[in-house]
Amino acid sequence: MADNQNYSEQLPKNAKLFSILSYIGILWLLGLLIAPEKTSPFVRNHVNNGIVLSICLVICGIIPFVGWCCEVVVFVFAIMGIIAAAKNNYYTIPLIGEKIKILK
């Protein structure tokens, strides 16, 4: 999915909520496991991004100094994802989003 591509279909009831929660820590598990909208391509896109960002945060947290600076970049990417989800847009994480797809 391209950046800023608007979700043209009617969103399921709580899809936007679960998409936004996907970027807040480990709350992507809610969209992956318990959300009734978990099969929606819109929710799956944002849950995938949340998983990738969580993995990046863990890796960055292990690496001293440089990794801690990279956490700021990951935080900015999460904010960008939250804004995209709130606007009903698909979001691809810059630099790594096209290369890493956890959910198909």
FENZIUR-V13611 format. One line per field, one symbol per residue. ss: DSSP state (~ for helix, > for strand, _ for the rest). phi: phi as a letter, one per 40 degrees, with the letter a starting at -180 (. if undefined). burial: + if it has 16 or more other C-alpha atoms within 10 Angstrom, else -. A space follows every 10 residues. Layout:
# FENZIUR-V13611
ss: ???
phi: ???
burial: ???
This chain:
# FENZIUR-V13611
ss: _____>____ ____~~~~~~ ~___~~~~~~ ~~~~______ ~~~~~~~~~~ ~~~~~~~~~~ ~~___~~~~~ ~~~~~~~~~~ ~~~~~~__>_ __________ ____
phi: .cdfcccccc cddbcccccc cccbfccccc ccbbcccccc dccccccdcc cccccccccc ccccfccccc cccccccccc cccccccgbc abcdgbcccb bccc
burial: -----+---- ----++-+++ ++++--++++ ++--+-++-- ++++++++++ ++++--+--+ +-----+--+ +--+--++-+ ++-++--+++ +++------- ----
